[in-house]
Amino acid sequence: MSQYVSAEEAVSLIKSGDRIFSHGSACTPNFLIDELARQSSRLRDVEFVSITQQGNVEIAKPQYKDSFYINSLFVSTPVREAVNSERGDFVPIFLSEIPLLFKNGILPLDVAIVTITPPDKHGYCTLGTSVDVARSAVDHAKIIIAQVNPRMPRTHGDGMIHVSKIDKMVWNEEELLTVDYGAKVTDCELLIGKNVAELIDDKSTLQMGIGTIPDAVLKCLHNHKDLGVHTEMISDGIVDLIKNDIVNNKFKGTHLNRTITSFAFGTRKLYDYIHDNPSFAFMDVEHVNYPINIMKNKKMVAINSAIEIDLTGQVCADSIGTYQFSGIGGQMDFMRGAALSEGGKPIIAISSRTKKGVPRIVPYLKQGAGVVTTRGHIHYVVTEYGTAYLYGKSLKQRAKALIEISHPDDREMLDQATFERFKLYLK
C-alpha cells in the first residue's frame, strides 16, 4: 500500500515537457497545483490539460507562462483568461469523446493529478464527485498523483481506484469547493423553469446542464411523478426531488432504480447526500454521454442553456464571438440522444436577454462564435416568454417562432432583420 508523502515529494515526479491531467470541479486538486506553482522555477513547457477547473488554479496566472501551458477541454473561470491568451488554448470536443483522447494516444498523459477518498479496508479509493473524464485519465496516465481528502464523498460506480495503482499519495483534509446554483436563480429563470416543466411528462428521464436555469427547472418539478435521471452532472436541486419520490428512476430504459451521472457540483448538502449512497452511479462520461445509451430512455428530456441563438436555430453555447467562454461539453451528446429517444425532447432554455440587457435571440451569431448545436439538431427553445418548436420548420417559420419568444423590446429589430434576409414581414 502506498505511503503518504509531502506535496513537495509528490510533485517532484513531474518533469519539464510533461503533459499532466488535472481533476476538475469539486475535485480540482489545488493543494497540489499550488505546489506545482512553488516548483515552477525548475519546470518548463508543462502542458496542463483539464475540464471545469475551480478555485484558485495558481499556475494559470501570467507569471507562470514559461512553466505551464493551459490546454483546456472545457473552459471555466480560473483558466479562462489564460486560454484566451498566448498562455493557453482550447480543444473543441464532445464531452463523451474526451476519454478517447487519452485512450487512443491523441493526448497521451504523462501524469494525472486527482483528488480521491481515503482507501477502504480493501485498499480502494474513489474519484469522489468527478468520475467524468478522470476515469480515463487515471487508466492511461503513466504516473498517478493523488490528493487524499477525507471530506470527499465516497461514490459508487466507475470511480474505484486501488492504492496499488497510485504512485504518490498526499493527505490533505479541506472543505470541498462548492457552488449554490439554487440561491442564484432569478425570477426570470423561474419563469423559464415553469415553461420547461410544462414540457416534461411524468415518467420522463432528465438531463440537466450546468448553471442556474437547469436548477430553476428542478424547482418547478415538485408536482411531477416518477421521473428518472440520466445526466452528465447533478447539483443540489435533485436532492429534494429524490427525497420526495418525484425522482425514483422506476421507468428508465436503462439503469433502473439508479440516478446516473458523471459528476456532481453543488453544496455540502449534495455532497453529504451522495456519500456512500448506492442509489447514485457515478460513471465514465464515455458511457453516460454516449447518445445510444441516452436514447435507450423513453421520454428522454435534455435541458441545456446557451449564450445566443440565431433566427435559423443555430446555437452558440461555448463562446462570445471569438472569446472562448466555456466548451462544447455534453450539450450535443444529450441533444442528439434525446432527439433519438422515443418521446424525447431536446430543449435549449435561455433568458431572452443577458443580465446586461444584451439580446440572446439574434439575427446572426457574433463573428467567430462557435456553433455547438446545429440548426439541424434543434427542437425546442424556451425563454421566459414561451416555447418555440423549431423541428421540421422552415427558416422563415423558425424566425417567426423565435421572435415570438424574444424580449418584446428586441422584436422590432428582429422583424427588420427577418425582412432584410427573407424579404418577408412577419406581422
N, C-alpha and C positions, 0 to 999 in steps of 0.2 A: 504494500500500500504506500502511495506517495506520502511524503512528509511535508508539512507546511514549511515554506521558506519565506524570506523577506521579498517585498515587491522589487527591490533592487536586484536581488539574485534572479528572480523570475524573468524580469525584463532584459537581463543581460544576455539571454538567449537570442534576442533579436539583433540582426546584423544589417549593415548598410545594404541597400538594394533589395531587401526582403519585401514581399507583398504580405501584409497582415490583414486579417479579418477582425472586425470588432463587433461584438454582440450589440443589439440595439434596444430601443425603447426603455422600459424599466430596468433592463439588464445591461445598459451601457456601462462598461467597466471603467468608470472614471478614476477610480483609485489607481489602477494600473496605467491608464492613459496619462495621469499626472506624473507617474514615474517615467514614462516614455519621454515626457517633456523635460524632466530633470536630466535624462541621459542624452538629450538631443545633440550635445556637442560632439559625441562620438559617432553619430548616425548621419548618413546622407542618402537621399533618394529612396526613402522608405515609402512604399505605396500603402495607403490606409483605405481599405475597402469596407463599406458598411451600408446598412439601411437605417433610417429613423434614429439617428443618434440623438441623445437627450442629455441635459445637464451642461456642464462646463466645456468638455471636449477641448482641453487646453491646446493640444497640438494643431488645432485648426486655425490658431491665431497667426497673424502675419510674421511674427518674429521667428517662427519655426519653418519658414518656407524652404530653407535649404535642406532641412532634415526630412520633412514629411510632405507627401503629395496626397491630397484628399480626393479619392475617386469614389463618388457616391452612386449607389444603385437606387436610392430613394432619398431625396434631399430633405433635411429638417433644419430647424432654426440654427443650431450650433455650427453647422458646416455650410450654411447657405452662402455666406459671403465668400468663403474660400472657393467653393465650387464655381462661383461666378467670377473668379479671378484667374490669374495665371498660376495660382497655387493648387488648382483642382479641376475636376471635370465631372461629367455625369454620363452614366450609361443608360440609354433608354431601353427598357426590357420589361416584359411582363413579370410580375412577382412570381408566378408559377414556374418560370424558366430560370430564375436566378440560381437555384441549386444545380442546374445543368452546367452553368459556367464553371463551377468548382469540380463537378463530377467529370466533365469532359475535357478538363485541362485548358479551357479557354481563358479562365482566370485562375491559374494554379496558385494555391496558397502555401506560403512557407510557414505561417503562424496563424493560429486562431486564438483570440483572447475572448474568453467568455466569463459570464457570471453564473454560478451554479449553487445548488443547495448542498449542505453538508452530506457526506456519504451515509447511507443507512447501514444496517448491520451486515448487509451483503456486499458493501462497497460501492453501491450505486448512488450516484448523484443525479439530479435532473437539471435541465436547462431552464427550469423555472417558468417565468411568464412569457418567454420568447423562444419557441421552438423554430418557427418560421423557416428562415434560410440558414439558421445556426446549425441545424441538424446536419445539413450537407457540409457546412464549413468544418465541423469537428470530425466528420467522416473522412475528409480529404486533405486537411492540412497536415503538413509534416510534423509540426510541433503544436501542442495544445497547452496554453497557459490559462489557468482558471482562478478567478477571484471567488472565494467561497464566502457566501453571505447567509448566515442563519435566518435572516429575516426574509429571504426569498421563498415564496411559496413552492412547495413540492408539488409538481403537477404530473398527471397521468398522461400516457400517450407515447409519443415518439421521442421524448426528450431524455431518456435514460442514457447515462454515460458512466462507465466503470472507472474507478480511480486509477486502475492499471493503464488506462489509455491516456492519462494526463501526465504531461512532463513536469510541470511545476504547479503547485497549489499554494495560494496566498490567502490567509484568513483575513477577512475584513468585514466586520459587522457594522452595518449602517442602514438607515432607513432607505427604502426604495424611492426612486423618482416617481412622482405622481402627476396626474392631471385630472381635474374635475370638470369634464365636459358639461355635465348636467347643470352646474352652477353658472355656466356661461350662456345657457340657452336664452335667447331673446324672445319677446312677444311675436316678432315676425317669424322666427324659426318655429315657434309653437304652432302658428297658423300653417306653415309648411308641413309640420308633423301631422296635423289633423288631416290635411289634404292627402298626404301619403297614406295615412292609416285607413282612409276610406277606400283605398285601392286594394287593401290587404284582406283576403278572405280568411276565415277560420281554417285551420289545418294547413296553412301555408308554412313554408320554411324560409327563414330570413337570412340575408347577409346585410351587414351594416358596414359602411366605410368608416373612415376616420373623421372625427370632428363633431361639432355641436348639432348639426342637422340630423344625423343618424340618432343621436341621443334624444333629440326632440321627438323623433318618430316613436322611440321606445316609450316615452312618457305618455303617448296617445294610444297605447295598445291595451289598456287595462280592462277594456270591455270585450276583448277578443278571447278566443278559446283554442286550445290545442295547437299552439304554434311550435315550430321547430326552429333550430338554429344550426346553420352550416355557413360559417363566416371566417374570413381571414383574421379578424380581430374582434375582441369584446371589450366593453367598458362597463362602468357601474350600472348603467340603465338596465342591464339584463338581470341583475340580481333579484330585484323585487318581482319581476315577471316570472322567474323560476319559483321563487318562494310562494307565489300566489297561484301556481299551477297554470299560468297562462302559457308559458313556455314549458312543455313537457316532452317534446320530441317523440310523441307517440305515432305520428303519421308521416314521418320522413320516408324517403325511398331508400335511404342507406344510413347506417349508424343509428339505428333506432335507440331511443331512450338516452342518448348522449348528446350534449352540446359540443359541436365540433368547431374548433378554432385553431389558429396557428400562433396567435399571441394575444396578450391582454395588456391594456394600459389604462389605468384609472387611479383610484384612491385606495387607501388601506382597506376600506370596506370590501372592495373587489378582491384584493389580494388575500385577505383572510378567508373569503368565501370559496375561492378556488383551491386553497391549500388542502392537499391530500383529499380532494373531492372527486370521487370516481365517476361522477356524472358528467365531468368535463374530459374531453380528449384533446390535448394539445398536439397537433400533428404537423408533420413536414408540409410546408406550403406547396411543394410539388404535388402532393396528394390533395390537400384541401382546395387548392385553386384550379385544379385540373378541370376544364369545362365538362368533360364527360362524367366526372364524378358529381359535379354540381347538378347537371341536368337529370340525374337519377332521382332527384327530389321533385315530386309533383308540386305544382304551385310554388315554385322557387321564386322568391322576390329579392331582387338585388337593389339596394338603396345606396346610391353614391352621389357625391356632390361634384362641383366643377367651378372653375374660375370664370369661364364665359362660354356662351353657345351662340353660334351664328344663325341666321334666319333659315338656313338649309338643314340645320341639325348637327353640324359639326361641333364636337365638344372638346374644349381645351380644359384640361384638369391639372396640368403639371407646370405651366409656365405663364409668366406675364410678359407677352411678347417674347423677346429673346432671353429674358431673365428667368433662369431655372429656379422655380419655387419649390416644387416637390418631386413627383415622379409618376410614372405610369402606374406603378403599384398593381393592385389586383382588380382595378375597375373593369378592364376589358375581359379578364378571366370570368368574372361574375356576370357582366352584362351579356356575354355570349352564352354562358351556362344557363342563365335564367331564361333567355330567349328560346333555347332548345328544350327547356323543361315543359312538360305538359301542364298548361295553365299558368306558365311562368310569366313574370312581369319584371323586365329590366327598367329601373327608374333612375333618372337624374333629377335630384332635388336641389334647387338653388333659390336663394333670395333674388328678387328682381334687380336689386342694386346692392353694391357693397356698402359697408358702413360709412364710407366716404362719399356715397351718392353716385358711384360710377355704375352705369348700366352693365348687367351681366348678359342680357339678351341684346345682341349687337348685329349690325348689318354684315360685318366682316370681322373675323378674328384679327387680333393685333398682328402686325407684321412680325414674323418669326415665331408666332405661337405654335405650340405642338398640338396636333390632333390626337387625343387619346382614344375617344370613342368616335368612330366614323359615322357619317350620316346614314350609312347602310345598316348600322347596328342599333341606332337609336329607336326607342319605342315611346316611353313616357317621359315627359318633362313636367316637373311640378314646381310652382312658386307659391308665394302667399296669395296670389290672385287666382289660382286654379290649376287645372291639369290640361296639358296638350298631349294628344296621342298622335304621333308622327308616323308610325309604321304603315307602310303602304301608301303614304300621302305624297303627292307631287311637291315640287319645290314651292310652287305658289300656295298650295294648301298648307304647307308647313309654315311658311311665312305668316299667313293669316292666323294660324293656331297659336304660334309663339307670340305674336303681337298681342293677342287677347289675354295672355297671362303675364305680359311685361308690365313694368311700372307705368301707371297712367301718364306720367309726365314724359315718358320716352316714346309713347305710341305715335305721336305726330312725326317724330324723327324717323321711326322705323317704317311708317307708312310711306314717307317720302323716299326712303332708301329702296323700298319694295317697288315703287313706281319707276325709279331710275333703273332698277335692274330688270324688272319684268314688264315694264310699261303697263302696269296694272294698278288701279286704285282698288283698295280692299274695302273701303267703306261703302 
